[in-house]
Amino acid sequence: MNARRVTLLLCGAETLGMAGFALFAALLPDFQALWGLTNTQAGWIGGGFFLGYMLAVPVLTGLTDKYDARLIYLAAILLTAVANAGFVFSDGFWSALAWRVLAGVGLAGTYMPGLKALAERIEGPAQSRAVAFYTASFGLGTALSFILAGELAKFGGWQLPTLLSGVCALLAWAMIYWGLQPKAVVQHAPRKLLDLAPLKNRAVLAYCLAYAVHNLELFALRAWVVAFVVFAGQWQGSDPWLSATWVAMLVTLIGMPASIFGNELGLRFGRQRWLIAVMLSSAVLALFIGLSAALPFWLMLALVLLYSITVTADSASLTAGLIAAAPASHRGAAMALYSCTGFSGAFLGPLLFGISLDLLGDQSLLGWWAAFALVGVILLLGPLSLWWAGRAKGEGAKVAALQPESA
């Protein structure tokens, strides 16, 4: 198949499959009022989606080394349709958490297996750019999900976007079933279902840890940005001229070009150097975002958008780096480890954010400052891990250069 056609097909299906992604985050203040949720409970539901993902992704992505990733994708997107539509039956904390966990399992069988299907069908330099577009489409799907939930809920309540997100997942299934041709799996030496070989690769481990803290920051922002904008309006005693869900859409949508161009800059200036610089910049910005609620709305919006650029500018470069670092025979297992550790961060981000707000108060600048600052401090583990891996690589090269050549 043509590389461009495969990329467009999988990016389109991914975007549709993400329709229910931001349902809870987009309407978080409404759900808190409807079900009497604390910030910690809201953090659990927001993070529960990624808990389901984290638990399922090692198995589902690892299976792509044995079976065609297309088959895993088709089964998982059907589960996504059921989980998205099933959320309409939620009536409180536990039922909402259960449906979101199930939706996370569905994403575990589509996001990384879809990436694996893409990488297996495109070779050469086009692969890195295809990965960048696919990774960025995650942000596009999330952005559209915010608008789907926020705007349609005005006409038919939260149940309308819930049901429509299930329909979108079915459309994604049809696109992959009829549009993506099956591909035989290259047979490698037999190994266990949970392959731990990637743990021996220092570069893979570094990318996994960096991805974990990247996701912790990214999904803490996406889970709480609507509530933050609502708080900013209440703090200043006026309604913002742009609704909170539209701000969330912009925050998420801007991540798509940021991720793509970030990957291009990583290729030009060196992936490790670029990633360390971006993550450090994002950590610094995180120290100020919570306080921006006291600024004029236009300035707060500008800072939040700038922050969202630094949050996502490393996304595609991290994933492309992992694929480049992982040996082809264990690429599925490496991607499973990468995704599992990465989305453990996605689970912890919204939860830690909510706990911080409950401890220090969600109606105070101190509470919001501390929540964002905590995320920024944890993010520092990312550049440290990449520096550690790069240092080890440099030392290995020096040792190799000192070895005498064999006759």
Secondary structure per residue as TSV (DSSP state, phi and psi in degrees):
chain	resnum	aa	ss	phi	psi
A	1	M	-	360.0	150.4
A	2	N	-	-63.2	135.4
A	3	A	H	-60.3	-40.4
A	4	R	H	-66.1	-41.2
A	5	R	H	-65.2	-42.5
A	6	V	H	-62.7	-43.2
A	7	T	H	-63.0	-47.3
A	8	L	H	-63.0	-40.3
A	9	L	H	-62.4	-50.0
A	10	L	H	-71.9	-34.3
A	11	C	H	-66.7	-40.2
A	12	G	H	-64.9	-43.2
A	13	A	H	-66.0	-39.3
A	14	E	H	-61.8	-44.3
A	15	T	H	-61.2	-43.7
A	16	L	H	-65.5	-41.2
A	17	G	H	-65.0	-20.0
A	18	M	T	-87.5	4.8
A	19	A	T	-56.9	-32.6
A	20	G	T	-96.1	5.1
A	21	F	T	-58.5	-49.1
A	22	A	T	-99.9	15.7
A	23	L	H	-54.4	-48.4
A	24	F	H	-73.0	-43.5
A	25	A	H	-64.1	-40.1
A	26	A	H	-65.2	-31.4
A	27	L	T	-114.3	23.3
A	28	L	H	-54.5	-49.3
A	29	P	H	-58.9	-35.9
A	30	D	H	-67.1	-43.5
A	31	F	H	-66.9	-36.9
A	32	Q	H	-61.9	-42.0
A	33	A	H	-70.9	-39.3
A	34	L	H	-67.5	-42.9
A	35	W	H	-108.9	3.3
A	36	G	T	64.3	42.4
A	37	L	-	-82.6	140.6
A	38	T	-	-78.0	169.5
A	39	N	H	-64.2	-35.8
A	40	T	H	-65.7	-43.4
A	41	Q	H	-63.6	-40.9
A	42	A	H	-62.4	-38.1
A	43	G	H	-64.3	-36.9
A	44	W	H	-63.9	-45.2
A	45	I	H	-67.2	-43.6
A	46	G	H	-61.5	-41.0
A	47	G	H	-81.9	-19.8
A	48	G	H	-59.9	-34.0
A	49	F	H	-54.8	-44.6
A	50	F	H	-79.7	-21.6
A	51	L	H	-64.6	-45.8
A	52	G	H	-60.6	-41.9
A	53	Y	H	-60.1	-49.0
A	54	M	H	-61.3	-40.1
A	55	L	H	-71.1	-33.1
A	56	A	H	-93.7	-26.8
A	57	V	H	-66.0	-32.7
A	58	P	H	-60.3	-39.0
A	59	V	H	-76.5	-50.2
A	60	L	H	-67.3	-40.9
A	61	T	H	-75.5	-36.4
A	62	G	H	-60.9	-32.1
A	63	L	G	-64.8	-19.3
A	64	T	G	-71.2	-12.0
A	65	D	G	-78.6	-15.0
A	66	K	T	-111.6	-33.1
A	67	Y	S	-124.8	157.8
A	68	D	-	-58.2	126.9
A	69	A	H	-58.4	-25.5
A	70	R	H	-60.5	-39.9
A	71	L	H	-66.9	-42.0
A	72	I	H	-61.3	-43.3
A	73	Y	H	-59.9	-48.3
A	74	L	H	-61.9	-41.2
A	75	A	H	-67.4	-41.4
A	76	A	H	-71.5	-34.2
A	77	I	H	-71.0	-27.6
A	78	L	H	-67.0	-40.9
A	79	L	H	-62.3	-38.5
A	80	T	H	-60.5	-42.4
A	81	A	H	-60.6	-43.7
A	82	V	H	-65.2	-44.9
A	83	A	H	-66.7	-40.7
A	84	N	H	-63.4	-50.9
A	85	A	H	-68.4	-34.1
A	86	G	H	-66.1	-21.2
A	87	F	G	-61.1	-17.8
A	88	V	G	-63.0	-21.2
A	89	F	G	-88.0	0.4
A	90	S	-	-66.5	140.1
A	91	D	-	-138.4	16.5
A	92	G	S	170.4	-169.5
A	93	F	H	-57.6	-54.4
A	94	W	H	-68.6	-43.2
A	95	S	H	-67.2	-40.3
A	96	A	H	-63.4	-42.4
A	97	L	H	-61.2	-42.9
A	98	A	H	-62.5	-45.7
A	99	W	H	-66.3	-36.0
A	100	R	H	-71.0	-37.0
A	101	V	H	-61.6	-43.4
A	102	L	H	-63.6	-39.2
A	103	A	H	-63.5	-35.2
A	104	G	H	-64.6	-36.7
A	105	V	H	-62.4	-40.3
A	106	G	H	-61.4	-42.7
A	107	L	H	-64.7	-34.0
A	108	A	H	-60.9	-29.0
A	109	G	T	-93.7	0.9
A	110	T	T	-118.3	-43.9
A	111	Y	H	-65.8	-62.9
A	112	M	H	-71.3	-40.9
A	113	P	H	-59.8	-34.8
A	114	G	H	-65.4	-39.5
A	115	L	H	-64.6	-40.1
A	116	K	H	-63.9	-42.2
A	117	A	H	-61.3	-38.2
A	118	L	H	-66.8	-49.2
A	119	A	H	-63.9	-30.8
A	120	E	H	-75.6	-18.6
A	121	R	H	-105.7	-1.5
A	122	I	-	-131.4	132.6
A	123	E	-	-117.5	164.4
A	124	G	T	74.9	-159.1
A	125	P	H	-59.9	-27.5
A	126	A	H	-65.6	-21.4
A	127	Q	H	-64.8	-44.8
A	128	S	H	-61.5	-41.0
A	129	R	H	-71.2	-36.0
A	130	A	H	-63.6	-40.8
A	131	V	H	-61.8	-40.7
A	132	A	H	-62.4	-43.9
A	133	F	H	-67.1	-40.0
A	134	Y	H	-64.3	-45.2
A	135	T	H	-63.2	-41.1
A	136	A	H	-66.9	-29.5
A	137	S	H	-65.4	-23.2
A	138	F	H	-59.4	-44.1
A	139	G	H	-67.1	-38.1
A	140	L	H	-62.5	-45.3
A	141	G	H	-61.8	-40.0
A	142	T	H	-64.8	-43.3
A	143	A	H	-61.5	-45.9
A	144	L	H	-65.8	-31.0
A	145	S	H	-65.2	-39.2
A	146	F	H	-59.8	-45.5
A	147	I	H	-69.4	-41.6
A	148	L	H	-55.1	-48.1
A	149	A	H	-71.5	-49.5
A	150	G	H	-65.1	-39.8
A	151	E	H	-85.9	-42.6
A	152	L	H	-69.7	-29.0
A	153	A	H	-62.9	-23.3
A	154	K	H	-68.9	-24.3
A	155	F	H	-100.1	-37.1
A	156	G	H	-132.5	21.7
A	157	G	T	72.5	177.1
A	158	W	T	-67.3	-16.1
A	159	Q	H	-69.1	-31.7
A	160	L	H	-64.0	-54.2
A	161	P	H	-64.3	-26.9
A	162	T	H	-61.9	-50.1
A	163	L	H	-67.7	-39.5
A	164	L	H	-65.3	-33.4
A	165	S	H	-64.4	-31.8
A	166	G	H	-66.5	-39.3
A	167	V	H	-63.8	-41.5
A	168	C	H	-61.0	-38.6
A	169	A	H	-64.8	-37.1
A	170	L	H	-65.4	-37.1
A	171	L	H	-64.0	-39.0
A	172	A	H	-63.0	-40.3
A	173	W	H	-58.7	-45.7
A	174	A	H	-63.2	-38.9
A	175	M	H	-61.6	-44.5
A	176	I	H	-73.6	-40.4
A	177	Y	H	-61.8	-44.9
A	178	W	H	-94.8	-18.8
A	179	G	H	-101.7	-23.1
A	180	L	S	-108.5	120.9
A	181	Q	-	-75.3	144.9
A	182	P	-	-61.6	155.7
A	183	K	-	-139.1	130.8
A	184	A	-	-65.9	142.1
A	185	V	-	-87.3	132.4
A	186	V	-	-69.3	125.2
A	187	Q	-	-81.3	129.7
A	188	H	-	-117.1	177.3
A	189	A	-	-58.6	140.1
A	190	P	-	-59.1	143.0
A	191	R	-	-151.4	171.1
A	192	K	-	-67.2	159.0
A	193	L	S	-60.0	-43.6
A	194	L	S	-98.8	95.7
A	195	D	-	-85.4	120.9
A	196	L	-	-100.4	8.4
A	197	A	G	-57.5	-38.0
A	198	P	G	-59.4	-20.5
A	199	L	G	-65.9	-18.2
A	200	K	G	-85.1	-8.9
A	201	N	-	-97.7	113.3
A	202	R	H	-65.2	-38.1
A	203	A	H	-65.7	-41.3
A	204	V	H	-61.6	-43.5
A	205	L	H	-61.1	-41.9
A	206	A	H	-63.7	-43.9
A	207	Y	H	-65.2	-34.9
A	208	C	H	-65.0	-45.9
A	209	L	H	-66.2	-42.1
A	210	A	H	-62.4	-38.7
A	211	Y	H	-68.0	-34.9
A	212	A	H	-62.2	-48.8
A	213	V	H	-74.4	-29.8
A	214	H	H	-60.0	-47.2
A	215	N	H	-68.7	-34.3
A	216	L	H	-57.7	-45.8
A	217	E	H	-69.3	-46.2
A	218	L	H	-60.7	-48.1
A	219	F	H	-85.2	-18.7
A	220	A	H	-64.8	-44.0
A	221	L	H	-62.3	-48.5
A	222	R	H	-68.2	-33.3
A	223	A	H	-72.4	-30.8
A	224	W	H	-115.4	0.0
A	225	V	H	-65.1	-37.7
A	226	V	H	-62.7	-47.9
A	227	A	H	-62.6	-35.2
A	228	F	H	-65.9	-42.8
A	229	V	H	-66.1	-39.8
A	230	V	H	-61.2	-43.8
A	231	F	H	-60.9	-42.5
A	232	A	H	-60.4	-40.9
A	233	G	H	-64.4	-41.7
A	234	Q	H	-66.8	-38.7
A	235	W	H	-63.0	-38.2
A	236	Q	H	-90.8	-5.1
A	237	G	T	70.1	28.8
A	238	S	S	-151.6	152.8
A	239	D	-	-79.5	129.9
A	240	P	-	-61.0	149.6
A	241	W	S	-76.0	-4.4
A	242	L	S	-130.3	127.9
A	243	S	-	-64.4	158.0
A	244	A	H	-62.6	-37.4
A	245	T	H	-69.6	-32.8
A	246	W	H	-70.3	-36.1
A	247	V	H	-62.0	-44.2
A	248	A	H	-61.7	-39.3
A	249	M	H	-62.3	-45.1
A	250	L	H	-64.2	-43.2
A	251	V	H	-58.3	-40.8
A	252	T	H	-79.1	-41.9
A	253	L	H	-64.9	-35.9
A	254	I	T	-66.5	-18.1
A	255	G	H	-67.4	-24.2
A	256	M	H	-65.8	-56.7
A	257	P	H	-65.6	-32.1
A	258	A	H	-62.5	-40.8
A	259	S	H	-67.9	-43.6
A	260	I	H	-66.4	-49.4
A	261	F	H	-69.3	-31.2
A	262	G	H	-61.6	-39.8
A	263	N	H	-65.3	-40.4
A	264	E	H	-63.4	-41.3
A	265	L	H	-67.6	-34.2
A	266	G	H	-63.8	-39.3
A	267	L	H	-66.6	-34.4
A	268	R	H	-79.0	-44.1
A	269	F	H	-102.5	-4.4
A	270	G	-	106.0	122.5
A	271	R	H	-61.3	-46.5
A	272	Q	H	-64.8	-44.7
A	273	R	H	-61.4	-42.7
A	274	W	H	-64.0	-46.8
A	275	L	H	-63.1	-42.5
A	276	I	H	-63.0	-42.9
A	277	A	H	-64.7	-43.8
A	278	V	H	-66.6	-43.7
A	279	M	H	-68.2	-36.6
A	280	L	H	-65.8	-41.4
A	281	S	H	-61.9	-41.4
A	282	S	H	-66.3	-39.3
A	283	A	H	-61.9	-39.6
A	284	V	H	-66.1	-44.6
A	285	L	H	-62.7	-34.3
A	286	A	H	-60.1	-25.1
A	287	L	H	-71.9	-15.2
A	288	F	H	-114.3	-17.4
A	289	I	H	-61.8	-43.2
A	290	G	G	-59.6	-33.9
A	291	L	G	-77.1	-14.6
A	292	S	G	-68.9	-11.9
A	293	A	G	-62.2	-22.0
A	294	A	G	-87.3	-5.7
A	295	L	S	-88.7	164.1
A	296	P	-	-53.6	146.1
A	297	F	H	-56.4	-41.9
A	298	W	H	-63.2	-35.6
A	299	L	H	-74.8	-39.6
A	300	M	H	-60.1	-43.6
A	301	L	H	-61.5	-43.3
A	302	A	H	-61.3	-42.5
A	303	L	H	-67.2	-41.1
A	304	V	H	-65.7	-39.6
A	305	L	H	-66.9	-40.2
A	306	L	H	-62.2	-42.3
A	307	Y	H	-62.3	-41.0
A	308	S	H	-65.4	-28.1
A	309	I	H	-68.1	-46.3
A	310	T	H	-67.8	-31.0
A	311	V	H	-65.3	-35.3
A	312	T	H	-105.6	-10.9
A	313	A	T	-66.1	-15.3
A	314	D	T	-99.6	-5.3
A	315	S	H	-61.2	-59.7
A	316	A	H	-65.3	-36.0
A	317	S	H	-65.8	-37.0
A	318	L	H	-62.7	-47.2
A	319	T	H	-67.3	-42.6
A	320	A	H	-63.2	-36.9
A	321	G	H	-65.2	-39.9
A	322	L	H	-63.1	-45.6
A	323	I	H	-62.5	-38.7
A	324	A	H	-68.9	-34.6
A	325	A	H	-79.4	-26.1
A	326	A	S	-83.7	135.0
A	327	P	-	-65.7	145.8
A	328	A	G	-58.5	-35.6
A	329	S	G	-68.2	-21.3
A	330	H	G	-123.6	22.4
A	331	R	H	-64.2	-41.6
A	332	G	H	-61.8	-42.7
A	333	A	H	-65.6	-40.5
A	334	A	H	-64.7	-40.5
A	335	M	H	-67.1	-33.4
A	336	A	H	-65.6	-44.9
A	337	L	H	-63.2	-44.1
A	338	Y	H	-59.1	-47.2
A	339	S	H	-70.5	-37.6
A	340	C	H	-65.0	-50.3
A	341	T	H	-66.5	-37.4
A	342	G	H	-62.2	-44.7
A	343	F	H	-86.3	-6.6
A	344	S	H	-67.0	-36.2
A	345	G	H	-65.3	-39.5
A	346	A	H	-63.8	-33.8
A	347	F	H	-70.4	-44.0
A	348	L	H	-73.3	-31.8
A	349	G	H	-56.3	-59.6
A	350	P	H	-61.1	-35.4
A	351	L	H	-68.3	-49.2
A	352	L	H	-62.8	-36.2
A	353	F	H	-61.7	-46.5
A	354	G	H	-65.5	-40.3
A	355	I	H	-61.8	-42.4
A	356	S	H	-61.2	-41.4
A	357	L	H	-65.6	-39.4
A	358	D	H	-66.3	-35.0
A	359	L	H	-73.2	-39.2
A	360	L	H	-109.7	-7.6
A	361	G	-	103.0	125.3
A	362	D	T	-88.8	5.0
A	363	Q	T	-113.1	17.8
A	364	S	S	-127.1	149.0
A	365	L	H	-62.5	-34.5
A	366	L	H	-59.9	-43.1
A	367	G	H	-61.6	-46.6
A	368	W	H	-71.0	-37.4
A	369	W	H	-61.4	-46.5
A	370	A	H	-64.2	-38.3
A	371	A	H	-64.1	-47.1
A	372	F	H	-68.9	-39.9
A	373	A	H	-64.2	-38.3
A	374	L	H	-58.8	-43.3
A	375	V	H	-60.5	-43.4
A	376	G	H	-64.5	-40.0
A	377	V	H	-64.8	-44.0
A	378	I	H	-63.6	-34.6
A	379	L	H	-58.8	-26.7
A	380	L	T	-59.6	-20.4
A	381	L	H	-63.2	-26.1
A	382	G	H	-64.6	-60.2
A	383	P	H	-61.5	-30.9
A	384	L	H	-64.0	-42.8
A	385	S	H	-67.3	-38.9
A	386	L	H	-68.0	-39.1
A	387	W	H	-62.5	-41.7
A	388	W	H	-59.6	-45.5
A	389	A	H	-67.5	-41.2
A	390	G	H	-66.2	-36.8
A	391	R	H	-65.4	-41.3
A	392	A	H	-65.4	-38.2
A	393	K	H	-65.2	-41.2
A	394	G	H	-64.3	-40.8
A	395	E	H	-66.6	-37.5
A	396	G	H	-64.1	-38.3
A	397	A	H	-66.1	-38.8
A	398	K	H	-64.8	-42.1
A	399	V	H	-63.3	-43.4
A	400	A	H	-61.8	-37.7
A	401	A	H	-68.1	-26.6
A	402	L	H	-84.1	-13.0
A	403	Q	S	-73.0	136.5
A	404	P	-	-69.0	144.2
A	405	E	-	-74.1	141.4
A	406	S	-	-76.1	150.7
A	407	A	-	-72.1	360.0
